Amino acid sequence: MQNFRNLEVWQLAHEVTLEVYRTTRTFSVDERFGLISQLRRAASSIGANLAEGCGRGSDADFGRFVQTALGSASEVEYHLLLAKDLNYLEAESHLRLESTIQRIKRMLASLLKKLRTST
């Protein structure tokens, strides 16, 4: 069992989650139970799944949680695009967050590949 806080991908995912929370404070109140909620849940799900997976007993179990985190990262990617297209998110902020999400996705894919080859 490893400490999730030591994973670079978890650290990056946590930073994105904090940024998503800060950014969504400026969204329309109409989106409180829609886009804001969906984006925050998807973003926090990345780190939460990595944390839960680290507490599992095997690489195969951990891999399932990494796969779920990868799906959540893709969901964040879509919600960020939607927020930009609805003019809730400026292009510069979108680009910065999108770039970080892409990096997270690459890191998760690499971790997943490593876990699958070790089992």
C-alpha positions as CSV (number, residue, x, y, z in Angstrom):
1,M,0.0,0.0,0.0
2,Q,1.4,3.4,-1.0
3,N,0.6,6.9,0.1
4,F,-1.4,8.6,-2.6
5,R,0.1,12.0,-1.6
6,N,3.4,10.8,-3.0
7,L,2.0,10.2,-6.5
8,E,2.9,13.1,-8.8
9,V,-0.3,12.6,-10.8
10,W,-2.4,12.8,-7.6
11,Q,-0.6,16.1,-6.7
12,L,-1.4,17.5,-10.1
13,A,-5.0,16.3,-10.0
14,H,-5.4,17.9,-6.5
15,E,-4.1,21.2,-7.9
16,V,-6.6,21.1,-10.8
17,T,-9.4,20.4,-8.4
18,L,-8.5,23.4,-6.3
19,E,-8.3,25.5,-9.5
20,V,-11.7,24.2,-10.7
21,Y,-13.3,25.1,-7.3
22,R,-11.8,28.6,-7.5
23,T,-12.8,29.1,-11.2
24,T,-16.4,27.9,-10.8
25,R,-17.1,30.5,-8.1
26,T,-17.5,33.0,-11.0
27,F,-20.0,30.9,-13.0
28,S,-23.6,31.8,-13.1
29,V,-25.7,30.9,-10.1
30,D,-28.0,29.1,-12.5
31,E,-25.3,26.5,-13.0
32,R,-25.0,25.7,-9.2
33,F,-26.7,22.3,-9.6
34,G,-25.6,21.8,-13.2
35,L,-22.2,22.6,-14.7
36,I,-20.6,23.7,-11.4
37,S,-21.6,20.6,-9.6
38,Q,-20.6,18.3,-12.5
39,L,-17.3,19.9,-13.0
40,R,-16.4,19.9,-9.4
41,R,-17.4,16.3,-8.9
42,A,-15.5,15.1,-11.9
43,A,-12.4,17.0,-10.9
44,S,-12.4,15.8,-7.4
45,S,-13.1,12.2,-8.6
46,I,-9.7,12.0,-10.2
47,G,-7.7,12.4,-7.0
48,A,-10.3,10.6,-4.9
49,N,-10.0,7.5,-7.1
50,L,-6.3,7.6,-6.9
51,A,-6.4,7.8,-3.1
52,E,-8.9,5.0,-2.9
53,G,-6.9,2.8,-5.3
54,C,-3.8,3.3,-3.3
55,G,-5.6,1.7,-0.3
56,R,-6.3,-1.5,-2.3
57,G,-4.3,-4.6,-1.9
58,S,-3.2,-5.3,-5.4
59,D,-2.0,-3.6,-8.6
60,A,-5.0,-5.0,-10.4
61,D,-7.4,-3.3,-7.9
62,F,-5.4,-0.1,-8.1
63,G,-5.5,-0.3,-11.9
64,R,-9.3,-0.3,-11.8
65,F,-9.3,3.0,-9.8
66,V,-6.7,4.5,-12.1
67,Q,-9.0,3.6,-15.1
68,T,-11.9,5.4,-13.3
69,A,-9.7,8.4,-12.7
70,L,-8.8,8.5,-16.4
71,G,-12.5,8.5,-17.2
72,S,-13.1,11.4,-14.8
73,A,-10.3,13.3,-16.4
74,S,-12.0,13.0,-19.7
75,E,-15.2,14.2,-18.2
76,V,-13.5,17.2,-16.8
77,E,-12.0,17.9,-20.2
78,Y,-15.5,18.0,-21.7
79,H,-17.0,20.1,-18.9
80,L,-14.2,22.7,-19.4
81,L,-14.9,22.9,-23.1
82,L,-18.6,23.4,-22.3
83,A,-17.8,26.1,-19.8
84,K,-15.6,27.9,-22.4
85,D,-18.3,27.6,-25.1
86,L,-20.9,29.0,-22.7
87,N,-18.6,31.9,-21.9
88,Y,-18.2,31.0,-18.3
89,L,-14.5,30.3,-18.8
90,E,-12.1,32.6,-20.6
91,A,-10.0,31.0,-23.3
92,E,-6.7,31.5,-21.4
93,S,-8.1,29.7,-18.3
94,H,-9.5,27.0,-20.5
95,L,-6.2,26.5,-22.2
96,R,-4.2,26.3,-19.0
97,L,-6.7,23.8,-17.4
98,E,-7.0,21.8,-20.6
99,S,-3.2,21.5,-20.8
100,T,-3.0,20.2,-17.3
101,I,-5.8,17.7,-17.8
102,Q,-4.0,16.4,-20.9
103,R,-0.9,16.0,-18.8
104,I,-2.9,14.2,-16.1
105,K,-4.4,11.9,-18.7
106,R,-1.0,11.0,-20.1
107,M,0.3,10.3,-16.6
108,L,-2.7,8.1,-15.8
109,A,-2.4,6.2,-19.0
110,S,1.3,5.6,-18.3
111,L,0.6,4.4,-14.8
112,L,-2.2,2.1,-16.0
113,K,0.1,0.6,-18.5
114,K,2.8,0.0,-15.9
115,L,0.2,-1.6,-13.5
116,R,-1.1,-3.9,-16.3
117,T,2.4,-5.1,-17.2
118,S,3.3,-5.8,-13.6
119,T,0.3,-8.2,-13.0
